[in-house]
Amino acid sequence: MKKVQQTKVKIVQERRTLLARYQYELLEAGCDEAGRGCLAGPVFAAAVILPHNFDHHLLNDSKQLTEEVRYQLRLEIEEKAIAHAVAWCDNHEIDQINILNASFLAMHRAVDKLHLKPEFLIIDGNRFNKYADLPHQCIVEGDAKYFSIAAASILAKTYRDDYMKQIAAEHPEYNWHSNKGYPTISHRKMVLEMGHTPYHRKSFKVTNPQLLIFE
């Protein structure tokens, strides 16, 4: 019985080694999104292919970094990446196909825009709609574990923030230059008092300032 168990462990270890080698040898793109939980604006996604030997002591999940560091890293990522691309799905598409599918579609569009076709995708999270014929792996908290996913999270976040700052001037009362469309208490209060703008996701219902309900 002990020998059988040892054989099973050896097989699992060999499979993990093969997967690691498989990923290393292929042109791998990391994918992540930003803005999934917002009341307004698009969901942005990015795909990034980094050199195999890429390393950076500050690169991490974008949510763990200051805004200043995110923008500094964006410049380095865009300079040193083998390929990178950013894409999005707007609020109308989100309302039509739901935020989860819109997040996946935005990632697909980002991969479409890469000037080099990757051979393997690593996705932040635990779900993904398969892209064409490319193999992929979902990784929970991948933006804190893999540089290419962390890089994608930074590009998606900073480009989405730029977009929200740009449209904030059209509707200053919603304070998008600060909350970036996320469901802060003040943002929810304004939605209840003033209603939706053309940028709001109408499928995200706000029933009171303290409670956000998704339908």
C-alpha positions as CSV (number, residue, x, y, z in Angstrom):
1,M,0.0,0.0,0.0
2,K,2.9,2.3,0.9
3,K,4.5,1.6,-2.4
4,V,1.3,2.5,-4.3
5,Q,1.0,5.8,-2.5
6,Q,4.7,6.6,-3.2
7,T,4.1,5.9,-6.9
8,K,1.0,8.2,-7.0
9,V,3.0,11.0,-5.3
10,K,5.8,10.6,-7.9
11,I,3.4,10.8,-10.8
12,V,1.8,14.0,-9.4
13,Q,5.3,15.5,-9.0
14,E,6.3,14.6,-12.5
15,R,3.1,16.1,-13.9
16,R,3.8,19.4,-12.0
17,T,7.4,19.4,-13.3
18,L,6.2,18.9,-16.9
19,L,3.6,21.7,-16.5
20,A,6.2,24.1,-15.2
21,R,8.5,23.3,-18.0
22,Y,5.7,23.5,-20.5
23,Q,4.8,27.0,-19.3
24,Y,8.4,28.1,-19.2
25,E,9.1,27.0,-22.8
26,L,6.0,28.6,-24.3
27,L,5.4,32.3,-25.0
28,E,3.2,33.0,-22.0
29,A,0.8,36.0,-21.6
30,G,-0.5,37.1,-18.2
31,C,-4.1,38.5,-18.2
32,D,-6.0,40.5,-15.6
33,E,-8.9,43.0,-15.4
34,A,-9.8,46.2,-13.5
35,G,-13.1,47.8,-12.7
36,R,-15.2,44.7,-12.3
37,G,-17.0,45.9,-9.2
38,C,-17.7,49.5,-10.4
39,L,-21.0,51.1,-10.8
40,A,-19.9,53.2,-13.9
41,G,-17.5,52.9,-16.7
42,P,-16.0,50.0,-18.7
43,V,-14.2,47.0,-17.4
44,F,-10.6,47.1,-18.7
45,A,-8.3,44.2,-19.2
46,A,-4.6,43.8,-20.2
47,A,-2.4,41.0,-21.6
48,V,1.3,41.1,-21.1
49,I,4.2,38.9,-22.3
50,L,7.4,39.5,-20.3
51,P,10.9,38.1,-20.9
52,H,11.4,34.8,-19.0
53,N,14.1,36.4,-16.9
54,F,12.1,39.5,-16.0
55,D,12.3,40.6,-12.3
56,H,11.2,43.7,-10.4
57,H,11.2,44.1,-6.7
58,L,8.2,46.4,-6.7
59,L,6.0,44.6,-9.2
60,N,2.9,43.2,-7.4
61,D,-0.9,43.2,-7.4
62,S,-1.9,46.7,-8.4
63,K,-4.2,47.0,-5.4
64,Q,-1.2,46.7,-3.1
65,L,0.6,49.6,-4.7
66,T,0.2,53.4,-4.5
67,E,-1.0,55.3,-7.5
68,E,2.4,56.8,-8.0
69,V,4.2,53.4,-8.0
70,R,1.6,52.0,-10.4
71,Y,2.3,54.7,-13.0
72,Q,6.0,54.3,-12.6
73,L,5.7,50.6,-13.2
74,R,3.5,51.1,-16.2
75,L,6.4,52.9,-18.0
76,E,8.8,50.1,-17.2
77,I,6.3,47.4,-18.2
78,E,5.6,49.0,-21.5
79,E,9.3,49.5,-22.1
80,K,10.5,46.0,-21.2
81,A,7.6,43.7,-22.1
82,I,7.9,41.6,-25.2
83,A,4.3,42.5,-26.0
84,H,1.4,44.2,-24.2
85,A,-2.1,45.3,-24.9
86,V,-5.1,46.9,-23.2
87,A,-8.8,46.5,-24.1
88,W,-12.2,47.0,-22.6
89,C,-15.9,46.3,-22.6
90,D,-18.1,49.4,-22.0
91,N,-21.0,49.6,-19.6
92,H,-23.6,48.8,-22.3
93,E,-21.9,45.5,-23.1
94,I,-21.6,44.8,-19.4
95,D,-25.4,45.2,-19.1
96,Q,-26.0,42.9,-22.1
97,I,-23.7,40.0,-21.3
98,N,-23.0,40.5,-17.5
99,I,-19.8,41.6,-15.8
100,L,-18.2,38.2,-15.7
101,N,-18.5,37.6,-19.4
102,A,-17.6,41.2,-20.1
103,S,-14.4,40.7,-18.1
104,F,-13.5,37.6,-20.1
105,L,-14.3,39.3,-23.4
106,A,-12.1,42.3,-22.5
107,M,-9.2,39.9,-21.8
108,H,-9.9,38.2,-25.2
109,R,-9.7,41.6,-26.9
110,A,-6.5,42.4,-25.2
111,V,-5.0,39.1,-26.4
112,D,-6.3,39.9,-29.9
113,K,-4.3,43.2,-29.9
114,L,-1.0,41.6,-28.9
115,H,1.5,41.9,-31.8
116,L,2.9,38.5,-30.9
117,K,0.5,35.5,-30.5
118,P,1.1,33.9,-27.1
119,E,1.1,30.1,-26.8
120,F,-0.2,29.9,-23.2
121,L,-2.3,32.2,-21.1
122,I,-2.3,32.6,-17.3
123,I,-5.4,34.2,-15.9
124,D,-6.0,35.9,-12.6
125,G,-8.9,34.3,-10.8
126,N,-10.6,30.9,-10.9
127,R,-12.7,31.1,-14.1
128,F,-12.2,32.0,-17.7
129,N,-13.8,31.5,-21.1
130,K,-11.4,29.7,-23.3
131,Y,-9.6,31.8,-25.9
132,A,-9.5,30.3,-29.4
133,D,-7.2,27.2,-29.3
134,L,-4.8,28.5,-26.6
135,P,-4.3,26.5,-23.4
136,H,-4.7,28.5,-20.2
137,Q,-4.5,28.2,-16.5
138,C,-6.5,30.1,-13.9
139,I,-4.6,31.2,-10.8
140,V,-6.3,32.5,-7.7
141,E,-4.5,35.7,-6.6
142,G,-2.3,35.3,-9.6
143,D,-1.5,39.0,-9.6
144,A,0.4,38.5,-6.4
145,K,2.2,35.4,-7.7
146,Y,3.2,35.9,-11.3
147,F,4.9,39.0,-12.8
148,S,3.1,38.9,-16.1
149,I,-0.3,38.9,-14.3
150,A,0.8,41.6,-11.9
151,A,1.9,43.7,-15.0
152,A,-1.4,43.1,-16.6
153,S,-3.2,44.3,-13.5
154,I,-1.2,47.5,-13.4
155,L,-1.8,48.3,-17.1
156,A,-5.6,47.5,-16.8
157,K,-5.9,49.6,-13.6
158,T,-3.9,52.7,-14.7
159,Y,-5.5,52.9,-18.2
160,R,-9.0,52.5,-16.6
161,D,-8.2,55.2,-14.1
162,D,-7.1,57.5,-16.9
163,Y,-10.4,56.9,-18.7
164,M,-12.5,57.6,-15.5
165,K,-10.6,60.8,-14.9
166,Q,-11.3,61.9,-18.4
167,I,-15.0,61.4,-18.3
168,A,-15.2,62.8,-14.7
169,A,-15.3,66.3,-16.1
170,E,-18.7,65.5,-17.8
171,H,-20.3,64.5,-14.6
172,P,-18.3,66.1,-11.7
173,E,-21.1,65.5,-9.1
174,Y,-20.3,61.7,-9.1
175,N,-16.6,62.3,-8.1
176,W,-15.2,59.8,-10.6
177,H,-11.8,61.5,-10.5
178,S,-11.5,60.1,-7.0
179,N,-13.7,57.0,-6.7
180,K,-13.0,55.8,-10.3
181,G,-16.6,54.6,-10.5
182,Y,-16.4,52.2,-7.5
183,P,-19.5,52.0,-5.2
184,T,-18.4,54.3,-2.5
185,I,-21.2,55.6,-0.2
186,S,-21.1,59.0,-1.8
187,H,-21.3,57.6,-5.3
188,R,-24.3,55.4,-4.3
189,K,-26.0,58.4,-2.8
190,M,-25.6,60.4,-6.0
191,V,-27.0,57.5,-8.1
192,L,-30.1,57.5,-5.9
193,E,-30.5,61.2,-6.0
194,M,-29.4,62.0,-9.6
195,G,-30.0,58.8,-11.4
196,H,-27.8,57.1,-14.1
197,T,-25.5,58.8,-16.5
198,P,-24.8,57.3,-20.0
199,Y,-21.7,55.7,-18.4
200,H,-23.5,53.9,-15.5
201,R,-24.1,50.1,-15.5
202,K,-27.9,49.9,-15.2
203,S,-27.8,46.2,-14.3
204,F,-26.0,47.2,-11.1
205,K,-28.9,48.3,-8.9
206,V,-28.4,50.5,-5.8
207,T,-31.3,50.3,-3.4
208,N,-29.8,52.3,-0.5
209,P,-26.5,54.1,0.2
210,Q,-25.2,51.2,2.3
211,L,-26.2,48.3,0.1
212,L,-25.1,47.4,-3.4
213,I,-27.1,44.7,-5.2
214,F,-26.1,43.1,-8.5
215,E,-28.8,41.7,-10.8
